[in-house]
Structures are given as C-alpha cells and as structure tokens.
Amino acid sequence: MKKSLFLLLMFSFLFACKKKTDDTTVTTSLSGKWSTGGYELVLYDAAGQIVSHGIADAIKTYWTFDQSQIKLSYDLKSNVVASGYKVVKTLNNRQLLIENTNIAVQTEWKIESQTDQSMSISSVITDQASLNYGQNKKASRGMKTIYFVLEK
C-alpha cells in the first residue's frame, strides 16, 4: 500500500511540475531615427584568437524604424532602401531580424545594448569576403558591431 501511494505521489509530481521553457517569444518593435556612430569588425582564427580588430567611423547612415519597417539612407535626402524587420525577445536576448540584405549584409543581429540615446547591434559575419585580412589570409569567423545614436 505504501509503495502504491509513493508511486502515485511520484507520478503526480512529475505531471504537476512542468519544466518551464521559454520557447515563446515576444515580438516588439523599435522606433525613431538612428544614425550610425561607428562600426567595429573583429576577426578570429580557428583557435579563437583575434587576428584583426578594426574600428571605423565610416560613412554615416540613417536608420529610421517604424512599427514594421526600416528605412536606410546615407543622407537625409538620398535614395532610401526599405526593409521589413522584427525584434524578437527570448529570455534575456533581443534579436533584430532584417528581411532585406541591402540594409545590412547579415539578416540576424543581436541588440547588445539600448538606452534612450544609443544602441549597438552585433552579428556573426556570414559574408566570406568580409573574413579576408592581410595578404591572402582568411579568418575562421568574425563579429561586426554597429553603434547608433538617436537623432533629435
């Protein structure tokens, strides 16, 4: 009898206590006009050692986010490239998913930080040409970070 009661209690605990998985995602959106404040490119060899680290101010671009679309321009009056986007939140992570590779070569970006005035996003380099460095050298992997400042 005790053995049966014990097994009954064990089964009830197993089915009553569901493992909490956070596979559900909450989609949010960004808003506002952001300008690029610089870029960072870090390249790694197969052992994980940094083989190239570049920081550039590069050409300033403007990224305007509304509820579902990004508009990218190089100055306030030039041609505008548009793309749909989503910000997906899982656990403590927010991903920026960009539909059009003409906005940014990579389509999946991690939102590293965001305040009222600044934001940074990073992505693993998937463009093989971007992994080249030095004389006939190619990195095993790379990480690109873009820094933004909110326009007023």
DSSP file (Angstrom, degrees, kcal/mol; ACC not computed):
  #  RESIDUE AA STRUCTURE BP1 BP2  ACC     N-H-->O    O-->H-N    N-H-->O    O-->H-N    TCO  KAPPA ALPHA  PHI   PSI    X-CA   Y-CA   Z-CA
    1    1 A M     >        0   0    0      0, 0.0     4,-2.4     0, 0.0     5,-0.2   0.000 360.0 360.0 360.0 -45.3    0.0    0.0    0.0
    2    2 A K  H  >  +     0   0    0      1,-0.2     4,-2.7     2,-0.2     5,-0.2   0.895 360.0  52.9 -63.0 -39.1    2.8    2.4    0.9
    3    3 A K  H  > S+     0   0    0      2,-0.2     4,-2.3     1,-0.2    -1,-0.2   0.907 109.9  47.5 -64.0 -41.2    4.6    1.6   -2.3
    4    4 A S  H  > S+     0   0    0      2,-0.2     4,-2.3     1,-0.2    -2,-0.2   0.899 112.4  49.3 -65.9 -41.3    1.5    2.3   -4.4
    5    5 A L  H  X S+     0   0    0     -4,-2.4     4,-2.4     2,-0.2    -2,-0.2   0.905 110.7  50.7 -64.1 -42.0    0.9    5.6   -2.6
    6    6 A F  H  X S+     0   0    0     -4,-2.7     4,-2.4     2,-0.2    -2,-0.2   0.929 111.3  47.3 -62.0 -46.0    4.5    6.5   -3.1
    7    7 A L  H  X S+     0   0    0     -4,-2.3     4,-2.5     1,-0.2     5,-0.2   0.887 110.9  52.5 -63.3 -38.9    4.3    5.8   -6.9
    8    8 A L  H  X S+     0   0    0     -4,-2.3     4,-2.1     1,-0.2    -1,-0.2   0.916 110.7  47.1 -62.3 -43.5    1.1    7.7   -7.1
    9    9 A L  H  X S+     0   0    0     -4,-2.4     4,-2.2     2,-0.2    -2,-0.2   0.898 110.8  52.4 -64.3 -41.1    2.7   10.7   -5.5
   10   10 A M  H  X S+     0   0    0     -4,-2.4     4,-2.3     1,-0.2    -2,-0.2   0.930 110.9  46.6 -61.9 -45.6    5.8   10.5   -7.7
   11   11 A F  H  X S+     0   0    0     -4,-2.5     4,-2.1     1,-0.2     5,-0.2   0.886 110.9  52.3 -64.8 -37.9    3.6   10.4  -10.9
   12   12 A S  H  X S+     0   0    0     -4,-2.1     4,-1.9    -5,-0.2    -1,-0.2   0.888 110.4  48.2 -67.1 -36.3    1.5   13.3   -9.7
   13   13 A F  H  X S+     0   0    0     -4,-2.2     4,-2.1     2,-0.2    -2,-0.2   0.901 109.9  52.9 -67.9 -40.0    4.7   15.4   -9.0
   14   14 A L  H  < S+     0   0    0     -4,-2.3    -2,-0.2     1,-0.2    -1,-0.2   0.915 117.6  35.8 -61.6 -43.0    6.1   14.5  -12.4
   15   15 A F  H  < S+     0   0    0     -4,-2.1    -1,-0.2     1,-0.2    -2,-0.2   0.748 117.0  52.3 -85.1 -23.4    3.0   15.7  -14.3
   16   16 A A  H  < S+     0   0    0     -4,-1.9     2,-1.1    -5,-0.2    -2,-0.2   0.833 101.5  63.2 -80.0 -33.0    2.1   18.6  -12.0
   17   17 A C  S  < S-     0   0    0     -4,-2.1     2,-0.3    -5,-0.2    -1,-0.2  -0.753  73.3-169.3 -98.5  92.5    5.6   20.2  -12.2
   18   18 A K        -     0   0    0     -2,-1.1     2,-0.4    -3,-0.1    -3,-0.1  -0.580  29.0-112.9 -77.9 140.1    6.1   21.2  -15.8
   19   19 A K        -     0   0    0     -2,-0.3     2,-0.7     1,-0.1    -1,-0.1  -0.613  33.7-124.1 -71.0 127.8    9.5   22.2  -16.7
   20   20 A K        -     0   0    0     -2,-0.4     2,-0.4     2,-0.1    -1,-0.1  -0.646  33.3-178.0 -79.6 116.5    9.3   25.9  -17.6
   21   21 A T        -     0   0    0     -2,-0.7     3,-0.3     1,-0.0     2,-0.3  -0.928  22.5-151.1-113.1 141.5   10.6   26.5  -21.1
   22   22 A D        +     0   0    0     -2,-0.4    69,-0.3     1,-0.2    -2,-0.1  -0.362  52.0 129.8-107.1  53.1   10.8   30.0  -22.5
   23   23 A D        +     0   0    0     -2,-0.3     2,-0.2    67,-0.1    -1,-0.2   0.669  47.1  97.0 -77.7 -16.2   10.4   29.0  -26.1
   24   24 A T        -     0   0    0     -3,-0.3     2,-0.4     1,-0.0     0, 0.0  -0.516  64.4-154.5 -73.7 141.0    7.7   31.5  -26.5
   25   25 A T        -     0   0    0     -2,-0.2     2,-0.5    65,-0.1    65,-0.2  -0.877   9.1-144.7-117.7 149.8    8.9   34.8  -28.0
   26   26 A V  E     -A   89   0A   0     63,-1.6    63,-2.3    -2,-0.4     2,-0.5  -0.961  16.3-145.0-112.0 124.4    7.5   38.3  -27.7
   27   27 A T  E     +A   88   0A   0     -2,-0.5     2,-0.2    61,-0.2    61,-0.2  -0.784  25.8 168.9 -93.1 128.6    7.8   40.4  -30.7
   28   28 A T  E     -A   87   0A   0     59,-2.7    59,-1.4    -2,-0.5     2,-0.3  -0.747  21.0-133.9-125.3 175.0    8.5   44.1  -30.1
   29   29 A S        -     0   0    0     -2,-0.2     2,-0.2    57,-0.1    38,-0.1  -0.929   6.8-131.5-132.4 159.3    9.5   46.9  -32.4
   30   30 A L        -     0   0    0     36,-0.3     2,-0.3    -2,-0.3    57,-0.0  -0.628  23.8-165.6 -97.2 162.3   12.0   49.8  -32.4
   31   31 A S        +     0   0    0     -2,-0.2    35,-0.2    36,-0.0     2,-0.1  -0.996  35.8  45.6-149.6 150.6   11.0   53.3  -33.3
   32   32 A G  E    S-B   65   0A   0     33,-1.9    33,-2.9    -2,-0.3     2,-0.6  -0.431  80.4 -65.7 113.3 173.5   12.8   56.5  -34.1
   33   33 A K  E     -B   64   0A   0    118,-0.3   118,-3.0    31,-0.2     2,-0.4  -0.911  48.8-175.4-106.1 121.9   15.6   57.8  -36.4
   34   34 A W  E     -BC  63 150A   0     29,-3.1    29,-3.4    -2,-0.6     2,-0.4  -0.900  10.7-154.6-116.4 143.2   19.1   56.5  -35.5
   35   35 A S  E     -BC  62 149A   0    114,-2.8   114,-2.5    -2,-0.4    27,-0.2  -0.918  28.9-106.1-115.2 147.6   22.4   57.5  -37.1
   36   36 A T  E     - C   0 148A   0     25,-2.3   112,-0.3    -2,-0.4     3,-0.1  -0.494  27.0-173.4 -72.8 137.0   25.4   55.2  -37.2
   37   37 A G  E     -     0   0A   0    110,-3.9     2,-0.2     1,-0.4   111,-0.2   0.247  62.0 -47.6-112.0   9.7   28.2   56.3  -34.8
   38   38 A G  E     - C   0 147A   0    109,-0.7   109,-2.7    19,-0.1    -1,-0.4  -0.689  49.8-114.8 141.6 166.8   30.8   53.8  -35.9
   39   39 A Y  E     -DC  56 146A   0     17,-3.1    17,-2.6   107,-0.2     2,-0.4  -0.936  14.3-159.7-132.4 152.6   31.5   50.2  -36.8
   40   40 A E  E     -DC  55 145A   0    105,-2.5   105,-2.8    -2,-0.3     2,-0.5  -0.999   4.8-171.6-135.0 133.9   33.7   47.5  -35.3
   41   41 A L  E     -DC  54 144A   0     13,-2.9    13,-2.9    -2,-0.4     2,-0.5  -0.984   3.0-176.0-128.3 120.7   34.9   44.4  -37.0
   42   42 A V  E     -DC  53 143A   0    101,-2.6   101,-2.5    -2,-0.5     2,-0.4  -0.973   6.3-164.3-118.8 126.6   36.7   41.6  -35.1
   43   43 A L  E     -DC  52 142A   0      9,-3.0     8,-2.7    -2,-0.5     9,-1.4  -0.897   4.8-162.2-113.1 141.6   38.1   38.6  -36.9
   44   44 A Y  E     -DC  50 141A   0     97,-3.1    96,-2.0    -2,-0.4    97,-1.6  -0.900  11.6-133.9-123.1 147.7   39.2   35.4  -35.2
   45   45 A D    >   -     0   0    0      4,-2.5     3,-1.8    -2,-0.3    94,-0.1  -0.275  46.3 -85.4 -85.6-177.2   41.4   32.4  -36.3
   46   46 A A  T 3  S+     0   0    0      1,-0.3    -1,-0.1     2,-0.1    93,-0.0   0.767 129.4  55.2 -62.8 -26.4   40.4   28.8  -35.8
   47   47 A A  T 3  S-     0   0    0      2,-0.1    -1,-0.3     1,-0.0     3,-0.1   0.481 120.2-107.3 -85.6  -2.5   41.8   28.8  -32.2
   48   48 A G  S <  S+     0   0    0     -3,-1.8     2,-0.3     1,-0.3    -2,-0.1   0.555  73.1 140.7  89.4   7.6   39.6   31.8  -31.3
   49   49 A Q        -     0   0    0      1,-0.1    -4,-2.5     2,-0.0     2,-0.4  -0.631  59.9-108.5 -84.9 142.6   42.5   34.3  -31.2
   50   50 A I  E     +D   44   0A   0     -2,-0.3    -6,-0.3    -6,-0.2     3,-0.1  -0.557  39.1 171.5 -70.4 125.4   41.8   37.8  -32.6
   51   51 A V  E     +     0   0A   0     -8,-2.7     2,-0.3     1,-0.4    -7,-0.2   0.573  69.2  16.8-109.1 -16.7   43.7   38.2  -35.9
   52   52 A S  E     -D   43   0A   0     -9,-1.4    -9,-3.0     2,-0.0     2,-0.4  -0.952  57.0-178.7-157.0 136.4   42.2   41.6  -36.9
   53   53 A H  E     +D   42   0A   0     -2,-0.3     2,-0.4   -11,-0.2   -11,-0.2  -0.916  13.1 176.4-140.4 110.0   40.3   44.3  -35.0
   54   54 A G  E     -D   41   0A   0    -13,-2.9   -13,-2.9    -2,-0.4     2,-0.4  -0.934  12.9-170.9-120.9 139.9   39.1   47.4  -36.8
   55   55 A I  E     +D   40   0A   0     -2,-0.4     2,-0.4   -15,-0.2   -15,-0.2  -0.994  15.9 176.5-124.9 131.8   37.1   50.3  -35.7
   56   56 A A  E     -D   39   0A   0    -17,-2.6   -17,-3.1    -2,-0.4    -2,-0.0  -0.985  37.0-154.1-138.9 146.5   35.8   52.8  -38.2
   57   57 A D        +     0   0    0     -2,-0.4   -19,-0.1   -19,-0.2    -1,-0.1   0.767  47.5 169.3 -82.0 -29.3   33.6   55.9  -38.2
   58   58 A A        -     0   0    0     -3,-0.1     2,-0.3   -19,-0.1     3,-0.0   0.266  47.2 -30.4  46.1-172.9   32.7   55.1  -41.9
   59   59 A I  S    S-     0   0    0      1,-0.1     2,-0.2   -21,-0.0   -21,-0.1  -0.568  72.1-115.0 -74.9 130.9   30.0   56.8  -43.8
   60   60 A K        -     0   0    0     -2,-0.3     2,-0.3    14,-0.1    -1,-0.1  -0.474  36.2-171.7 -68.7 131.7   27.2   58.0  -41.6
   61   61 A T        -     0   0    0     -2,-0.2   -25,-2.3     2,-0.0     2,-0.5  -0.891  16.2-136.8-121.6 156.5   23.9   56.2  -42.4
   62   62 A Y  E     -BE  35  73A   0     11,-3.1    11,-1.9    -2,-0.3     2,-0.6  -0.962  13.5-167.9-116.7 125.6   20.4   56.9  -41.0
   63   63 A W  E     -BE  34  72A   0    -29,-3.4   -29,-3.1    -2,-0.5     2,-0.6  -0.956   3.9-168.4-114.7 113.9   18.2   54.1  -39.9
   64   64 A T  E     -BE  33  71A   0      7,-2.7     7,-2.0    -2,-0.6     2,-0.5  -0.917   5.6-163.6-106.7 120.0   14.5   55.0  -39.3
   65   65 A F  E     +BE  32  70A   0    -33,-2.9   -33,-1.9    -2,-0.6     5,-0.2  -0.880  13.4 170.1-103.4 128.0   12.4   52.4  -37.6
   66   66 A D        -     0   0    0      3,-2.4   -36,-0.3    -2,-0.5     5,-0.0  -0.397  61.0 -64.9-111.3-158.1    8.6   52.5  -37.6
   67   67 A Q  S    S-     0   0    0      1,-0.2   -37,-0.1    -2,-0.2     3,-0.1   0.837 126.1  -2.8 -61.4 -34.6    6.4   49.7  -36.4
   68   68 A S  S    S+     0   0    0      1,-0.1    17,-1.5   -39,-0.1     2,-0.4   0.375 118.8  68.3-140.1   4.2    7.4   47.1  -39.0
   69   69 A Q  E     - F   0  84A   0     15,-0.2    -3,-2.4    13,-0.0     2,-0.4  -0.976  53.4-151.2-137.8 144.3    9.9   48.8  -41.5
   70   70 A I  E     -EF  65  83A   0     13,-3.3    13,-2.0    -2,-0.4     2,-0.5  -0.911  10.9-162.5-105.9 138.5   13.4   50.1  -41.5
   71   71 A K  E     -EF  64  82A   0     -7,-2.0    -7,-2.7    -2,-0.4     2,-0.4  -0.991   9.4-165.9-120.7 123.2   14.3   52.9  -43.9
   72   72 A L  E     +EF  63  81A   0      9,-3.4     9,-2.7    -2,-0.5     2,-0.3  -0.907  13.6 163.9-112.3 132.8   18.1   53.3  -44.6
   73   73 A S  E     -E   62   0A   0    -11,-1.9   -11,-3.1    -2,-0.4     7,-0.1  -0.976  37.9-139.7-142.4 158.1   19.6   56.4  -46.2
   74   74 A Y  S    S+     0   0    0      5,-0.4     2,-0.3    -2,-0.3   -14,-0.1   0.679  93.2   6.3 -91.6 -21.2   23.2   57.8  -46.5
   75   75 A D  S >  S-     0   0    0      4,-0.2     3,-0.9   -13,-0.1    -1,-0.2  -0.933  90.3 -94.0-147.8 174.4   22.0   61.4  -46.1
   76   76 A L  T 3  S+     0   0    0     -2,-0.3   -15,-0.0     1,-0.2     0, 0.0   0.695 121.2  34.0 -67.4 -18.4   18.6   62.9  -45.3
   77   77 A K  T 3  S+     0   0    0      2,-0.0    -1,-0.2     3,-0.0     3,-0.1   0.375  95.6 101.9-117.7   3.9   17.7   63.4  -48.9
   78   78 A S  S <  S-     0   0    0     -3,-0.9     0, 0.0     1,-0.2     0, 0.0  -0.161  85.9 -59.8 -83.6 179.4   19.2   60.5  -50.8
   79   79 A N        -     0   0    0      1,-0.1     2,-0.5    -6,-0.0    -5,-0.4  -0.265  54.9-137.5 -56.9 143.1   17.6   57.3  -52.0
   80   80 A V        -     0   0    0     -7,-0.1     2,-0.5    -3,-0.1    -7,-0.2  -0.904   9.3-156.2-110.8 132.0   16.0   55.3  -49.3
   81   81 A V  E     -F   72   0A   0     -9,-2.7    -9,-3.4    -2,-0.5     2,-0.3  -0.907  18.5-162.1-103.0 133.5   16.3   51.5  -49.0
   82   82 A A  E     +F   71   0A   0     -2,-0.5     2,-0.3   -11,-0.2   -11,-0.2  -0.842  14.3 169.5-119.5 154.4   13.5   49.9  -47.1
   83   83 A S  E     -F   70   0A   0    -13,-2.0   -13,-3.3    -2,-0.3     2,-0.2  -0.983  33.3-114.3-156.0 148.7   13.0   46.5  -45.4
   84   84 A G  E     +F   69   0A   0     -2,-0.3    15,-2.4   -15,-0.2    16,-0.4  -0.486  40.6 179.6 -74.1 157.1   10.7   44.8  -43.1
   85   85 A Y  E     - G   0  98A   0    -17,-1.5     2,-0.3    13,-0.2    13,-0.2  -0.978  18.8-158.4-153.5 163.9   12.0   43.8  -39.7
   86   86 A K  E     - G   0  97A   0     11,-1.7    11,-3.1    -2,-0.3     2,-0.6  -0.988  11.9-147.0-141.5 147.0   11.1   42.2  -36.4
   87   87 A V  E     -AG  28  96A   0    -59,-1.4   -59,-2.7    -2,-0.3     2,-0.5  -0.980  22.7-167.7-111.7 118.6   12.6   42.4  -32.9
   88   88 A V  E     -AG  27  95A   0      7,-2.4     7,-2.9    -2,-0.6     2,-0.5  -0.918   5.4-155.2-112.7 129.3   12.2   39.1  -31.2
   89   89 A K  E     +AG  26  94A   0    -63,-2.3   -63,-1.6    -2,-0.5     2,-0.4  -0.902  17.1 169.8-107.9 126.4   12.8   38.7  -27.5
   90   90 A T  E >   - G   0  93A   0      3,-2.3     3,-2.9    -2,-0.5   -65,-0.1  -0.998  64.0 -43.6-132.7 131.6   13.8   35.4  -25.9
   91   91 A L  T 3  S-     0   0    0     -2,-0.4   -68,-0.0   -69,-0.3    -2,-0.0  -0.284 124.9 -23.0  48.8-120.1   14.9   35.1  -22.3
   92   92 A N  T 3  S+     0   0    0     -3,-0.1     2,-0.4     2,-0.0    -1,-0.3   0.080 121.4  94.2-103.6  22.8   17.4   38.0  -21.8
   93   93 A N  E <   -G   90   0A   0     -3,-2.9    -3,-2.3     2,-0.0     2,-0.4  -0.903  53.4-162.6-121.3 140.9   18.2   38.4  -25.5
   94   94 A R  E     -G   89   0A   0     17,-0.4    17,-2.9    -2,-0.4     2,-0.4  -0.993  10.0-162.5-123.5 129.0   16.7   40.6  -28.2
   95   95 A Q  E     -GH  88 110A   0     -7,-2.9    -7,-2.4    -2,-0.4     2,-0.6  -0.898  10.4-149.0-109.7 135.4   17.3   39.8  -31.9
   96   96 A L  E     -GH  87 109A   0     13,-3.5    13,-2.5    -2,-0.4     2,-0.6  -0.929  15.9-164.5-101.2 114.9   16.8   42.2  -34.8
   97   97 A L  E     -GH  86 108A   0    -11,-3.1   -11,-1.7    -2,-0.6     2,-0.5  -0.906   3.1-166.4-106.4 115.8   15.7   40.3  -37.8
   98   98 A I  E     -G   85   0A   0      9,-2.9   -13,-0.2    -2,-0.6    -2,-0.0  -0.875  11.3-159.8-106.6 129.4   16.1   42.2  -41.1
   99   99 A E  S    S+     0   0    0    -15,-2.4     2,-0.5    -2,-0.5    -1,-0.1   0.857  74.1  62.1 -77.1 -36.1   14.4   40.9  -44.2
  100  100 A N    >>  -     0   0    0    -16,-0.4     3,-1.5     1,-0.1     4,-0.9  -0.821  62.6-157.1-102.3 121.4   16.4   42.8  -46.9
  101  101 A T  T 34 S+     0   0    0     -2,-0.5    -1,-0.1     1,-0.3   -18,-0.1   0.581  89.2  75.4 -71.8  -7.8   20.2   42.2  -47.2
  102  102 A N  T 34 S+     0   0    0      1,-0.2    -1,-0.3   -20,-0.1     3,-0.2   0.685  94.0  52.3 -74.6 -17.0   20.5   45.6  -48.9
  103  103 A I  T <4 S-     0   0    0     -3,-1.5     2,-0.3     1,-0.4    -2,-0.2   0.936 135.8 -11.7 -77.2 -53.0   20.1   47.2  -45.4
  104  104 A A     <  -     0   0    0     -4,-0.9    -1,-0.4     2,-0.1    -6,-0.1  -0.982  65.8-125.4-148.5 139.2   22.8   45.0  -43.8
  105  105 A V  S    S+     0   0    0     -2,-0.3     2,-0.2    -3,-0.2    -1,-0.1   0.903  99.2  61.1 -56.8 -44.1   24.5   42.0  -45.3
  106  106 A Q        -     0   0    0      1,-0.1    -2,-0.1    -3,-0.1     3,-0.1  -0.592  68.2-161.3 -80.5 146.0   23.6   39.9  -42.3
  107  107 A T  S    S+     0   0    0     -2,-0.2    -9,-2.9     1,-0.1     2,-0.5   0.598  73.4  65.1-102.8 -14.2   19.9   39.5  -41.6
  108  108 A E  E     +H   97   0A   0    -11,-0.2     2,-0.4    16,-0.2    16,-0.3  -0.949  62.1 170.8-116.0 120.6   20.2   38.4  -37.9
  109  109 A W  E     -H   96   0A   0    -13,-2.5   -13,-3.5    -2,-0.5     2,-0.5  -0.956  27.1-136.5-127.6 143.6   21.5   40.9  -35.4
  110  110 A K  E     -HI  95 122A   0     12,-3.3    12,-2.3    -2,-0.4     2,-1.1  -0.864  20.1-131.6 -96.6 130.8   21.7   40.8  -31.6
  111  111 A I  E     - I   0 121A   0    -17,-2.9   -17,-0.4    -2,-0.5    10,-0.2  -0.737  28.1-178.1 -81.0 104.3   20.7   44.0  -29.8
  112  112 A E  E     -     0   0A   0      8,-1.6     2,-0.3    -2,-1.1    -1,-0.2   0.900  61.5  -8.5 -73.6 -43.2   23.7   44.3  -27.5
  113  113 A S  E     - I   0 120A   0      7,-1.4     7,-2.2    -3,-0.1     2,-0.3  -0.993  57.2-175.6-154.2 153.0   22.6   47.4  -25.7
  114  114 A Q  E     + I   0 119A   0     -2,-0.3     5,-0.2     5,-0.2     2,-0.2  -0.920   9.0 164.1-155.4 129.2   20.0   50.1  -25.9
  115  115 A T        -     0   0    0      3,-3.1    -2,-0.0    -2,-0.3     0, 0.0  -0.627  58.2 -84.4-123.9-172.9   19.4   53.3  -23.9
  116  116 A D  S    S+     0   0    0     -2,-0.2     3,-0.1     1,-0.2     0, 0.0   0.767 128.5  25.7 -65.1 -24.5   17.3   56.4  -24.6
  117  117 A Q  S    S+     0   0    0      1,-0.1    33,-2.5    32,-0.1     2,-0.3   0.568 122.2  35.4-117.8 -13.3   20.2   57.8  -26.7
  118  118 A S  E     - J   0 149A   0     31,-0.2    -3,-3.1   -84,-0.1     2,-0.3  -0.952  49.1-178.5-145.0 160.8   22.3   54.9  -28.0
  119  119 A M  E     -IJ 114 148A   0     29,-1.6    29,-3.3    -2,-0.3     2,-0.4  -0.983   7.4-161.6-155.0 148.4   22.1   51.4  -29.3
  120  120 A S  E     -IJ 113 147A   0     -7,-2.2    -8,-1.6    -2,-0.3    -7,-1.4  -1.000   6.5-172.8-134.6 141.1   24.5   48.7  -30.5
  121  121 A I  E     -IJ 111 146A   0     25,-2.2    25,-2.8    -2,-0.4     2,-0.3  -0.951   4.8-166.8-127.8 149.6   23.8   45.6  -32.6
  122  122 A S  E     -IJ 110 145A   0    -12,-2.3   -12,-3.3    -2,-0.3     2,-0.3  -0.959   4.6-175.9-137.0 156.3   26.2   42.8  -33.5
  123  123 A S  E     - J   0 144A   0     21,-2.3    21,-2.7    -2,-0.3     2,-0.3  -0.997  32.3-109.5-149.6 147.0   26.2   39.9  -35.9
  124  124 A V  E     - J   0 143A   0     -2,-0.3     2,-0.4   -16,-0.3    19,-0.3  -0.607  47.5-108.7 -72.0 135.6   28.3   36.9  -36.8
  125  125 A I        +     0   0    0     17,-2.3    17,-0.3    -2,-0.3    -1,-0.1  -0.526  44.8 165.8 -71.1 124.2   29.9   37.5  -40.2
  126  126 A T        +     0   0    0     -2,-0.4     2,-0.7    15,-0.1    -1,-0.2   0.546  50.2  95.9-111.5 -15.6   28.4   35.3  -42.9
  127  127 A D    >   -     0   0    0      1,-0.2     3,-1.2     2,-0.0     4,-0.4  -0.687  64.6-154.3 -79.1 111.7   29.8   37.1  -45.9
  128  128 A Q  G >  S+     0   0    0     -2,-0.7     3,-1.4     1,-0.3     4,-0.2   0.820  90.7  60.7 -59.5 -33.9   33.0   35.2  -46.8
  129  129 A A  G >  S+     0   0    0      1,-0.3     3,-1.2     2,-0.2    -1,-0.3   0.816  97.6  60.0 -64.2 -29.3   34.7   38.2  -48.4
  130  130 A S  G <  S+     0   0    0     -3,-1.2    -1,-0.3     1,-0.2    -2,-0.2   0.617  94.0  65.6 -74.1 -11.6   34.5   40.1  -45.1
  131  131 A L  G <  S+     0   0    0     -3,-1.4     8,-3.1    -4,-0.4    -1,-0.2   0.496  78.2 106.5 -88.2  -4.0   36.6   37.4  -43.5
  132  132 A N  E <   +K  138   0B   0     -3,-1.2     2,-0.3     6,-0.2     6,-0.2  -0.540  41.4 160.6 -76.0 139.6   39.7   38.3  -45.6
  133  133 A Y  E  >  -K  137   0B   0      4,-2.5     4,-1.0    -2,-0.2   -81,-0.0  -0.980  44.7  -3.7-152.8 154.0   42.5   40.2  -43.9
  134  134 A G  T >4 S-     0   0    0     -2,-0.3     2,-0.8     2,-0.1     3,-0.5  -0.013 112.7 -21.4  58.4-166.6   46.2   40.8  -44.6
  135  135 A Q  T 34 S-     0   0    0      1,-0.2     3,-0.1    -3,-0.1    -1,-0.1  -0.675 128.8 -30.4 -80.4 106.9   47.9   39.2  -47.6
  136  136 A N  T 34 S+     0   0    0     -2,-0.8     2,-0.4     1,-0.2    -1,-0.2   0.813 103.2 137.6  55.0  36.7   45.9   36.1  -48.7
  137  137 A K  E <<  -K  133   0B   0     -4,-1.0    -4,-2.5    -3,-0.5     2,-0.4  -0.892  33.8-168.1-114.8 144.9   44.7   35.5  -45.1
  138  138 A K  E     -K  132   0B   0     -2,-0.4    -6,-0.2    -6,-0.2     2,-0.1  -0.995  16.0-134.3-134.3 129.9   41.2   34.5  -44.2
  139  139 A A        -     0   0    0     -8,-3.1   -94,-0.2    -2,-0.4     3,-0.1  -0.390  13.6-132.2 -76.5 157.8   39.7   34.4  -40.7
  140  140 A S  S    S-     0   0    0    -96,-2.0     2,-0.3     1,-0.3   -95,-0.2   0.837  84.7  -8.0 -77.5 -35.4   37.7   31.5  -39.4
  141  141 A R  E     -C   44   0A   0    -97,-1.6   -97,-3.1   -10,-0.1     2,-0.3  -0.974  64.3-161.9-155.6 166.1   34.9   33.7  -38.1
  142  142 A G  E     -C   43   0A   0    -17,-0.3   -17,-2.3    -2,-0.3     2,-0.4  -0.970  10.3-146.5-150.6 164.1   34.1   37.3  -37.4
  143  143 A M  E     -CJ  42 124A   0   -101,-2.5  -101,-2.6    -2,-0.3     2,-0.4  -0.996  11.4-162.5-136.9 127.8   31.8   39.6  -35.5
  144  144 A K  E     -CJ  41 123A   0    -21,-2.7   -21,-2.3    -2,-0.4     2,-0.4  -0.925   5.8-169.3-111.8 136.4   30.5   43.0  -36.7
  145  145 A T  E     -CJ  40 122A   0   -105,-2.8  -105,-2.5    -2,-0.4     2,-0.4  -0.982   4.8-161.2-124.5 136.1   29.1   45.6  -34.4
  146  146 A I  E     -CJ  39 121A   0    -25,-2.8   -25,-2.2    -2,-0.4     2,-0.4  -0.970   8.3-152.3-117.1 132.5   27.3   48.8  -35.4
  147  147 A Y  E     -CJ  38 120A   0   -109,-2.7  -110,-3.9    -2,-0.4  -109,-0.7  -0.873  14.0-167.5-106.0 136.5   26.9   51.7  -33.0
  148  148 A F  E     -CJ  36 119A   0    -29,-3.3   -29,-1.6    -2,-0.4     2,-0.4  -0.885  13.6-158.6-124.4 152.8   23.9   54.1  -33.2
  149  149 A V  E     -CJ  35 118A   0   -114,-2.5  -114,-2.8    -2,-0.3     2,-0.3  -0.996  30.6-115.4-126.5 135.8   23.0   57.4  -31.7
  150  150 A L  E     -C   34   0A   0    -33,-2.5  -116,-0.2    -2,-0.4     2,-0.2  -0.546  29.8-133.6 -71.7 128.6   19.3   58.6  -31.6
  151  151 A E              0   0    0   -118,-3.0  -118,-0.3    -2,-0.3    -1,-0.1  -0.541 360.0 360.0 -79.7 147.5   18.7   61.6  -33.8
  152  152 A K              0   0    0     -2,-0.2    -1,-0.1  -118,-0.0  -118,-0.1   0.415 360.0 360.0-104.7 360.0   16.7   64.5  -32.3
